[in-house]
Amino acid sequence: MDSSHYDVIILGGGLAGLTLSLQLRDTLPDARIGVLERASHPVPEGAHKVGESTVEIGAEYLSKTLGLKEHLNQCHLRKYGLRLFFDADQSHDLAEAGELGASHLLSLPSYQIDRGVLENHLAELARARRIELLDGVRVRDASLGQDAPHEVTAEVDGQSRCFTARWVVDALGRASLIKRKLDLAEPNDHHCASVWFRIQDRIDVSDWSADADWQQRCSQMPRWHSTNHLMGPGYWVWLIPLASGATSIGIVFDRRMHDFDMLKTYDGVMDWLARHQPRCHRALTASSGELMDFLYLRHISHGCRQVFSEQRWALTGEAGVFLDPFYSPGSDFIAISNTFITELVRRDLAGESIRRTVRQFERSYFSFYQSSLKLYRDQYEFFGHARAMSAKTIWDYAYYWGVLAVVFFSGRLTDPRLLLRNGGALESLVSLHADMQKMFLDWSRAEQSGARPGLFVNQSDMSLLVRLNRELTEVSDETDEVLDARLQRNADMLEQLAAELASLAPRSARPDPLAKAEQALPENWLILQDLPKAFFEPQPSPTVHSPPN
């Protein structure tokens, strides 16, 4: 056999490429799999790549699908949920800010990942499982054949080499070779940028207040383990702990509302923080931790016209699409695309036609992408609005756990019959989801922002969210009939939740269908009984409003 021929060759050995190689190996034990990676292993720990936080789908993929649970528990930090602070810019005491988060853990784990540690471990596993990982390699070109094998040209140890493969998967990130070669890049009108850096020190928001009651309400779940967000108009600041003791800090912002050029340097970021988040600025100034890296991107979000092909090529990870760091969907979409690709390769190598399957999988993938894009596009304007943003977060969690996560956790992601049987209910939910995102924006424009001092919206006290999270542990053993009934029940639940949240919004912000639904609300509330009383007190209408151009 030609030593340079593979069943599958993966361009890029980062998170997306290495996890795909391991998933392919588990599914196809005899396939010849090659990975070409530009970086040399081991990669640096603590200051390697952004993308440290996972949510449930990505965590399930890493821990269960790939069998990494022990590694995650031993070498990374358990994530204590999403935590948002509102109006933290108005006081040096964080107890005076509004807070949305949890006081105790929910059923499903997620993790704060040190990407360097994880990718080094994945590389070791790949080599141990007979995956041919070549590092220090520069991929130069790919000639995509029709019925003939694909050809990849790369520079290895200073010499040009040609590799052939039945399948080529591009996991090269934003430098995607196939996307550029086939002109697949597509803008998605999400106008956000990001800067991020890491400090070799623990920046702990729990140190930002000495208030005993504030400390006690999360005593079982130290806040520094959360993905902490400092929210403001047109932006959010993340603080993510790493097991190494470092802290990742990033600012994600709408370029129409904040000056990207001002934030392209660390000094510029510190000046910006001094104005917008002075308590964070003070903590960084007081830290003696070394600045480990500093990076930025003008355009963080992008689309792609095609990601899977019947001609036996595919794109995964950021080589295909990328949404936004908020809610940490990056590893989720790696899990989804890798699972689709693995099934396509399995069917093809078994001699099956994949023409129809490619279309079905790509339609599902882009449906998930477009639905998720609605979470972000034109939404940053009200990220600092405590009531509208808290309501949005409750809805977004319920929608995620009640629909997309159910499909993934059930193991039916690649079963098109599931989506065909439930297509009507799911399409109605996609439409309702779009209405809700518009309502949250209109809500913020019709009502002044402003968190009541010390208001705590405790997600772990919300019976609906606790139940939806717990039920994801049950769906993998359900029959098709039981799973279909669950999805229909969740669809009905989301319709009622939409009406309940709409009842809290100013009347002018409610879409007509939701305004009518509110009149028929039952007494068995899904969420209203679990919200703090102060949350029900609306602010007056704003006197001035200037949405982004």
C-alpha positions in Angstrom: 0.0 0.0 0.0 1.2 3.5 -0.8 2.4 5.0 2.5 1.0 8.4 1.5 -2.6 7.2 0.8 -5.4 7.4 3.4 -9.0 6.7 3.6 -9.4 10.0 5.4 -6.9 12.8 5.6 -7.7 15.7 8.0 -6.1 19.1 7.3 -5.5 20.6 10.8 -4.8 18.9 14.1 -6.5 21.3 16.5 -9.6 20.5 18.6 -11.9 19.9 15.6 -9.4 17.8 13.6 -8.1 15.7 16.5 -11.6 14.9 17.9 -12.8 13.9 14.4 -9.8 11.6 14.0 -10.6 9.8 17.3 -14.4 9.6 16.5 -13.5 8.1 13.1 -11.2 5.6 14.7 -13.8 4.5 17.1 -16.3 4.0 14.3 -13.9 2.7 11.7 -11.2 0.7 13.4 -9.5 -0.4 10.2 -9.5 2.9 8.3 -6.3 4.6 7.5 -6.5 8.1 9.0 -4.0 10.9 8.6 -3.8 14.3 10.3 -1.6 17.2 9.0 -1.0 19.8 11.7 1.0 23.0 11.3 1.9 23.4 15.0 4.5 21.1 16.7 3.4 19.0 19.6 3.3 19.5 22.5 1.6 22.8 22.1 1.9 25.5 24.9 -0.4 25.1 27.8 -2.3 28.0 29.3 -1.7 30.3 26.3 -2.6 28.4 23.2 -6.0 29.0 21.7 -9.2 30.8 22.8 -12.3 28.6 23.4 -11.9 27.4 26.9 -15.6 27.0 28.0 -17.9 24.2 27.0 -21.7 23.7 27.4 -23.7 20.5 27.5 -23.5 19.2 23.9 -19.7 19.8 23.6 -19.1 18.4 27.1 -21.2 15.3 26.3 -19.3 14.8 23.0 -15.9 15.1 24.7 -16.7 13.0 27.8 -19.0 10.3 26.4 -18.6 10.1 22.6 -14.8 10.3 22.8 -14.4 8.8 26.3 -12.5 11.7 27.8 -14.5 12.0 31.1 -11.5 11.0 33.3 -9.2 13.4 31.6 -11.7 16.3 31.9 -12.2 15.6 35.6 -8.5 15.3 36.4 -6.9 18.0 34.2 -9.6 20.7 33.7 -12.1 22.6 35.9 -15.7 21.8 36.3 -17.7 24.8 35.0 -20.2 26.2 37.4 -22.5 27.6 34.8 -22.9 30.9 33.1 -23.0 33.9 35.3 -24.0 37.4 34.2 -23.4 40.7 36.1 -25.4 43.8 35.2 -24.4 47.4 36.0 -21.1 46.2 37.5 -19.6 49.4 36.1 -21.5 51.5 38.5 -19.9 50.3 41.8 -16.7 48.9 43.0 -18.7 46.5 45.2 -20.0 43.6 43.0 -22.7 42.8 45.5 -24.5 45.9 44.3 -24.7 44.6 40.7 -27.6 42.5 39.3 -26.6 38.9 39.0 -27.9 35.9 36.9 -26.4 32.5 37.6 -26.8 29.5 39.8 -26.3 28.8 43.5 -25.8 25.0 43.0 -24.9 22.6 40.2 -27.3 21.2 37.8 -27.3 17.5 36.6 -25.1 17.7 33.6 -21.4 18.7 33.8 -19.6 21.2 31.6 -16.0 22.2 31.8 -13.5 25.1 31.6 -10.9 23.7 29.2 -7.2 24.5 28.9 -7.0 24.1 25.1 -3.2 23.3 25.2 -3.6 20.6 27.8 -6.6 19.1 25.9 -5.0 19.2 22.5 -1.8 17.6 23.7 -3.8 14.8 25.3 -5.8 14.3 22.1 -2.6 14.1 20.1 -1.2 11.4 22.4 -4.4 9.4 22.0 -4.4 9.8 18.3 -0.9 8.4 17.9 -1.7 5.6 20.4 -4.7 4.6 18.3 -2.8 4.3 15.0 -3.8 7.7 13.6 -0.9 9.1 11.6 -0.4 12.6 13.1 2.2 14.6 11.2 3.0 17.9 13.0 5.1 20.8 11.9 3.4 20.4 8.4 2.4 23.3 6.1 -0.5 22.3 3.9 0.0 24.0 0.5 -2.8 22.8 -1.7 -5.6 20.3 -2.2 -6.7 19.0 -5.6 -10.3 17.7 -5.1 -11.0 14.8 -7.5 -14.4 13.7 -8.6 -14.2 9.9 -8.8 -10.4 9.8 -8.4 -8.7 10.2 -5.0 -8.1 13.7 -3.7 -4.5 15.0 -3.6 -3.0 17.1 -0.9 0.4 18.8 -1.2 2.2 19.7 2.0 5.7 20.7 3.2 7.1 18.2 5.6 10.5 18.7 7.2 11.3 21.2 4.5 10.4 18.8 1.7 7.3 18.8 -0.6 5.1 15.7 -0.2 2.0 14.6 -2.0 -0.7 12.7 -0.1 -3.8 11.0 -1.6 -7.0 10.2 0.2 -10.6 9.1 -0.5 -11.8 11.7 1.9 -10.4 15.2 2.7 -11.7 17.1 5.7 -10.6 20.7 6.2 -10.2 21.5 9.9 -7.7 24.4 9.3 -9.9 26.9 11.2 -10.2 30.4 9.7 -7.4 29.7 7.3 -9.6 27.0 5.6 -8.0 25.9 2.4 -11.2 24.3 0.8 -13.3 27.3 1.7 -10.9 29.7 -0.1 -10.3 27.3 -3.0 -14.1 26.8 -3.7 -15.1 30.4 -2.7 -17.5 29.2 0.0 -17.1 32.0 2.5 -20.4 33.8 3.3 -21.0 36.8 5.6 -23.8 36.5 8.2 -24.3 40.2 9.2 -23.2 39.6 12.8 -21.1 42.7 13.4 -19.0 41.6 16.3 -15.3 41.6 17.2 -13.3 40.3 20.0 -10.0 40.8 21.9 -8.7 38.3 24.5 -5.7 37.6 26.6 -4.5 35.5 29.5 -3.0 36.5 32.9 -0.9 34.0 34.9 -3.0 34.7 38.0 -6.5 33.9 39.3 -8.8 36.8 38.9 -11.6 35.9 41.3 -14.8 38.0 41.1 -15.6 36.7 44.6 -12.9 39.1 45.8 -14.9 42.1 44.4 -17.2 42.3 47.4 -16.9 41.6 51.2 -20.7 41.5 51.6 -21.5 38.4 53.7 -24.9 37.7 52.3 -23.6 38.0 48.7 -20.8 35.6 49.5 -23.1 33.1 51.3 -25.7 32.8 48.5 -23.1 31.0 46.3 -21.0 29.4 49.0 -21.5 25.9 47.5 -20.5 27.1 44.1 -17.5 29.4 44.1 -18.2 32.1 41.5 -14.7 31.9 40.0 -15.5 28.5 38.5 -18.3 30.0 36.4 -17.9 31.6 33.1 -18.3 35.1 34.5 -19.7 37.8 32.2 -19.7 41.6 32.8 -22.5 42.8 30.7 -22.9 46.2 29.1 -24.5 48.0 26.1 -23.0 46.5 23.0 -20.5 44.2 24.8 -19.7 41.6 27.4 -16.4 40.8 29.1 -15.6 37.2 30.0 -13.5 35.9 32.9 -12.7 32.1 32.6 -10.5 30.2 35.0 -8.0 27.6 33.8 -6.7 24.7 35.8 -3.1 26.0 35.4 -4.1 29.0 37.6 -4.3 31.4 34.7 -7.4 33.4 33.8 -8.7 34.0 30.3 -10.2 37.5 29.8 -11.9 38.6 26.7 -14.1 41.4 25.4 -16.7 40.7 22.7 -18.4 43.7 21.2 -20.6 45.1 18.4 -18.2 47.1 16.2 -21.1 49.5 15.5 -21.1 50.5 19.1 -17.4 50.3 20.2 -14.2 51.2 18.4 -12.3 48.1 17.3 -9.1 50.0 16.6 -9.0 51.3 20.2 -9.1 47.8 21.5 -6.3 46.3 19.4 -3.6 46.7 22.1 -3.5 45.7 25.7 -3.0 49.4 26.7 -6.1 50.2 24.7 -8.1 47.4 26.4 -7.0 48.7 29.8 -8.1 52.2 29.0 -11.5 50.8 27.7 -12.0 48.7 30.9 -11.2 51.7 33.1 -14.2 53.5 31.5 -16.6 50.5 31.0 -15.7 48.0 33.8 -13.6 49.9 36.4 -13.7 47.1 39.0 -12.3 44.6 36.4 -9.6 47.2 35.5 -8.7 47.6 39.2 -8.3 43.8 39.6 -6.0 43.5 36.6 -4.0 46.5 37.7 -3.5 45.0 41.1 -2.5 41.6 39.7 1.1 40.6 39.5 0.4 37.9 37.0 2.3 37.8 33.7 0.5 38.8 30.5 0.7 35.5 28.6 -0.8 36.4 25.2 -2.9 39.0 23.5 -5.0 38.4 20.4 -7.9 40.0 18.5 -10.3 39.4 15.6 -12.2 42.1 13.8 -14.8 39.6 12.4 -15.5 36.8 14.8 -18.6 35.4 13.1 -18.8 33.9 9.6 -20.9 31.6 7.5 -20.2 29.1 4.7 -22.2 28.1 1.7 -21.4 24.4 1.9 -19.7 22.1 4.5 -20.4 18.6 3.3 -20.0 17.2 -0.3 -21.0 14.0 -2.0 -17.5 14.3 -3.7 -16.1 13.2 -0.3 -14.9 16.4 1.2 -16.1 18.3 4.3 -15.3 21.2 6.6 -15.5 21.1 10.3 -14.9 23.6 13.2 -14.1 27.2 12.3 -13.2 26.2 8.8 -16.9 26.0 8.2 -19.0 28.4 10.3 -18.5 30.2 13.6 -21.3 32.0 15.6 -20.1 33.8 18.7 -18.3 33.1 22.0 -21.4 33.9 24.0 -23.0 30.6 25.3 -19.8 28.9 24.1 -21.3 27.1 21.1 -17.9 26.3 19.4 -17.4 22.8 20.7 -21.1 22.1 20.2 -20.8 22.7 16.5 -17.6 20.7 16.4 -19.5 17.8 18.0 -22.4 18.2 15.5 -20.3 18.5 12.3 -17.9 15.7 13.3 -20.8 13.4 14.0 -22.3 14.1 10.6 -18.9 13.7 8.9 -18.2 10.4 10.7 -21.5 8.9 9.5 -20.9 10.1 5.9 -17.5 8.5 5.9 -18.8 5.3 7.4 -21.6 4.9 4.9 -19.3 5.7 2.0 -16.6 3.3 3.0 -19.3 0.6 3.4 -20.2 1.2 -0.3 -23.4 3.1 0.2 -24.4 6.1 -1.8 -24.2 9.3 0.3 -25.8 11.7 -2.2 -29.1 12.0 -0.4 -27.6 11.7 3.0 -25.2 14.7 2.4 -28.2 16.9 1.5 -30.1 15.8 4.6 -27.2 16.3 7.0 -26.3 19.7 5.5 -29.9 20.9 5.7 -30.0 19.9 9.4 -26.6 21.4 10.1 -27.5 24.8 8.6 -30.9 24.7 10.3 -29.1 24.4 13.6 -26.7 27.2 12.6 -29.3 29.6 11.4 -31.5 29.1 14.4 -28.5 29.7 16.7 -27.4 32.8 14.8 -30.6 34.4 15.9 -29.3 34.3 19.4 -26.6 36.9 18.5 -27.3 38.9 15.4 -28.4 42.5 16.3 -28.8 41.4 20.0 -25.7 43.0 21.5 -27.5 46.3 21.8 -29.4 45.1 24.9 -26.7 42.9 26.5 -26.6 45.4 29.4 -30.4 45.4 30.0 -30.9 43.3 33.1 -34.6 42.3 32.6 -34.6 41.8 28.9 -31.3 39.9 28.9 -32.3 37.7 31.9 -35.5 36.8 30.2 -33.6 36.1 27.0 -31.1 33.8 28.8 -34.0 31.8 30.4 -35.6 31.3 27.0 -32.3 30.5 25.3 -31.5 27.8 27.9 -34.9 26.2 27.6 -34.8 26.3 23.8 -31.3 24.7 23.8 -32.0 22.0 26.4 -35.5 21.3 25.1 -34.8 20.9 21.4 -31.2 20.8 20.0 -29.7 19.1 23.0 -32.5 16.5 23.1 -31.6 15.5 19.5 -27.9 15.2 20.2 -28.2 13.4 23.6 -30.7 11.0 22.2 -28.1 9.7 19.7 -30.4 10.4 16.8 -28.6 13.4 15.3 -27.8 11.3 12.1 -31.3 9.8 11.9 -33.2 11.9 9.4 -36.5 10.1 10.4 -36.5 11.9 13.7 -36.6 15.3 12.0 -39.1 14.2 9.4 -41.5 12.9 12.1 -41.2 16.1 14.1 -40.6 18.6 11.4 -43.9 20.5 11.8 -43.4 21.1 15.5 -39.7 22.0 15.1 -40.4 24.5 12.3 -43.0 26.2 14.4 -40.5 26.5 17.2 -37.9 28.0 14.9 -40.4 30.7 14.0 -41.3 31.3 17.6 -37.6 31.5 18.5 -37.2 34.3 16.0 -40.2 36.1 17.4 -38.7 35.9 20.9 -35.3 37.3 19.9 -37.1 40.3 18.3 -39.2 40.7 21.4 -36.2 40.9 23.7 -34.7 43.6 21.6 -38.0 45.6 21.4 -38.3 45.1 25.2 -35.0 46.8 25.8 -35.9 49.7 23.6 -39.2 50.2 25.3 -37.9 50.1 28.9 -35.0 51.6 30.6 -32.2 49.3 31.6 -30.9 49.1 35.2 -30.6 46.2 37.6 -32.0 46.6 41.0 -29.0 46.5 43.5 -28.2 43.0 44.5 -31.0 41.3 42.5 -30.2 37.6 42.0 -31.9 35.6 39.3 -31.0 32.1 40.4 -31.3 29.6 37.5 -30.8 26.7 39.8 -34.0 27.6 41.6 -36.0 27.5 38.4 -37.7 24.1 38.3 -38.2 24.2 34.5 -34.5 24.7 33.8 -33.5 22.1 36.4 -35.9 19.6 34.9 -34.9 20.1 31.3 -31.2 19.8 32.2 -31.8 16.6 34.2 -34.0 15.0 31.5 -31.2 15.1 29.0 -29.6 12.2 31.0 -32.7 10.1 30.1 -33.2 10.5 26.4 -30.6 8.1 25.0 -32.6 5.0 26.2 -36.0 6.2 24.9 -37.9 4.6 22.0 -38.8 6.7 19.0 -42.3 7.0 20.2 -41.3 8.2 23.7 -38.7 10.6 22.2 -41.3 12.1 19.8 -43.7 12.6 22.7 -40.9 14.4 24.6 -40.2 16.7 21.7 -43.9 17.5 21.4 -44.2 18.1 25.1 -41.1 20.4 25.0 -42.7 22.3 22.1 -45.8 22.9 24.1 -43.7 23.9 27.1 -41.8 26.5 25.0 -45.0 28.0 23.7 -46.2 28.5 27.3 -42.8 29.8 28.3 -42.9 32.3 25.5 -46.2 33.6 26.7 -45.1 33.9 30.3 -41.9 35.9 29.3 -44.0 38.1 27.0 -46.3 38.9 30.0 -43.2 40.6 31.6 -42.3 42.7 28.6 -43.8 46.1 27.8 -47.0 45.6 25.8 -45.5 47.5 22.9 -42.8 44.9 22.6 -45.0 41.8 22.5 -45.6 40.1 19.1 -49.3 39.7 18.4 -49.3 35.9 18.7 -47.7 36.2 22.1 -49.9 39.0 23.3 -52.9 36.8 22.6 -51.4 33.8 24.2 -50.7 35.7 27.4 -54.5 36.1 27.9 -54.9 32.4 28.2 -52.0 31.7 30.5 -52.7 28.8 33.0 -52.0 29.0 36.7 -49.4 26.2 36.6 -46.5 28.6 35.9 -43.4 27.3 34.3 -41.1 30.1 35.3 -43.0 33.1 36.8 -43.2 31.6 40.3 -39.5 31.1 40.4 -38.4 34.6 39.6 -37.6 37.1 42.4 -40.3 39.6 43.1 -38.1 42.5 42.2 -37.8 41.2 38.7 -41.5 42.0 38.1 -41.0 45.7 38.6 -40.5 47.2 35.1 -38.4 50.3 34.5 -39.9 53.4 32.9 -39.6 54.0 29.2 -36.3 55.4 28.1 -36.0 59.0 27.2 -33.4 58.5 24.5 -32.7 55.5 22.3 -29.9 55.2 19.7 -29.8 51.8 18.1 -26.7 50.9 16.1 -26.6 51.9 12.5 
